[in-house]
């Protein structure tokens, strides 16, 4: 059974009917009983924060080493690329934090997967997918175990990157 009102706020009375008055009073009493949500007095605050120094230089160098391209999507727009650390910033010493060999370039989705230990790479640049990443997600992202990606891992000049990746596989990759 459905009831329709063509003009829900007007039913011919110049004043509201008694039932509406009682309903409005009941609603007001209920609303008074419910505590109001906290409303801050100010919407901005000043804080002293630690800032990462050298991040822009790190990003420029990593972009250069990785041909300014996400290995998964082949996106080349620097505004859409993240130069992320292989060995996390929090676990790195000062020289490792700014070492471009400790970086790879990905678009945000793949950067998040890498940072959260849901993907990593072998020394031969083959993709390792954590068992915690659902098969559905892998399929939707068009990734599969052992797919080879073009990341700078080969050669003696990339030996440090291989060592960082070994750290990533051992301590970050979720098994």
N, C-alpha and C positions, 0 to 999 in steps of 0.2 A: 504494500500500500504506500503510495507516494502522495505527499501533500505539497501543493505548489501555491506560492503567493506571488501574484504579479507585481505587487507593490509592497514589499516586505515591511517598510517603515511607515506606511500610511494605511490605516484601515477605517478612515472616515471620522475619527474622533479629533476634536480640536485639542484635547488633552489626552495624555496616555491613559489607557484603561488600567484599572486597579491591578490586574494580573501582571502587567508589564512593570508597574511600580514595585510590586513585591519581588518580582524576578530581579530587577535592577538592584534592590536593597540586598538581596541574598548574595548576588554576585559581588557586590562591594564588600560585604562582610567576609566572604571567602578570600578575596584579594588582600584584605587587611591582615588576615591570619597568616598568609604566606609571606615569609621574609623577602624583602626586596633584594635583588642581586646587588653585589658590591659594585659601587660606581667610584672609580678612583677620582681623587681631587685634581690630579694632574695627569696629562696624557703623555708627557715626555719627561725624561729624567736625564741628568748628566751622570756619566760613569767614566771611570778610569779603566781602560782596557789594554790588554797586551795585543799588539798587532804583529803580524808576521812581516819581518823585514826581508826584502829581496824577492818577494813572490813574483813581481812582474818580470824581473830579470830571469828568474827560474823558468817562468812560462815561455818567454821569448826563446831561451836556449832549448827547451824541450820541444817546442814547436819546430824549431829549425832541425833538430836531430830526428824528429819523427815526420819530416816532410809536411808539416802542418796539416796532417790528415788523420782522421779517425780510422783505425784499421778495420773496424766493423762496418761503418756506414759510408766511408770514403768522403765524408763531409769535410770541406776545407775552410769553412768560414770561421775565423779565429774567435768571433763572438759566440759561437756555439760549441767551442772546444774547451775542454778542461785539461790542463796539464797537472795530472795527479801524481802523487808519490807512490812508488812501488813499496818501499819500506816506509811505513807511516811517519808523518811529521813528528808525532808524539814519541815515537820509538827511535828517532834518528838523532845523531849528534849534530852540532852546528854545520860541519862540513857536508854531511849527508843531506841535510835539509835543502841545501842550495846546489847540490850536485845534479846536473842535468841527466846523468846516467841513472839517477834514482827517479826518473819520470817517464811517463807514457802519456799519450794524448788520446782521449776518447770523448765522445759526446756524453751528455750527462747520464743517460741510462746505463751505458756500459761502464762509465766511471763508477757509478754507484754499485754495480755488480762486482767490480774489481775491488773497491774499497771494503765492501762487506764480505769479501772472501767467497763469493759465489762463483767466481771464475778466476783462473790464473793461466799461466803458460809454461810449457816445457821449454828446455833450452833450444829446441828446434822450432819454437814459435807455434806449437800445436796447442789448441785450446783445451784447458782442463775445466770441466764443469762440476761444481760441487753437487753431491747427491741431494743437498737441501734445496737446490733450485728445481722447481717442478718441471716435468717434461712439457707440460702445456706452455709454460713461460718460454722455455728453450725453443719450442716450435714457433711460437708467435714472434720471437726475436730472430728467428732463422739462424740459430746457432746450434752446433752439435759438437760432441767431444771429438778431439783430434783434428778439427778443421784448422788449417794452417792460415795464419794471418801475417800480414806484412808489418812486423814490428822490428825495430833495430836490436837484434840480439846476437847476430853472427859476427865473428871476427874478434881479433884481439882487442880492438878499440872498444868493444862492447862487453868486455870481461866484467867490469864493475856492474853493468846492468844485469848480467847473468847472476852475479852474486846477490844483488838486491832481489831478483826474481826467486832465487833459491830461498831467501828469507821469507818472501811472500808465500811461497808454496808450503814452507814448513810451519810458519806461525800465523798466517792470515787466512789461507785457504781453509774453508770449513769442510771437514771430512765426515 
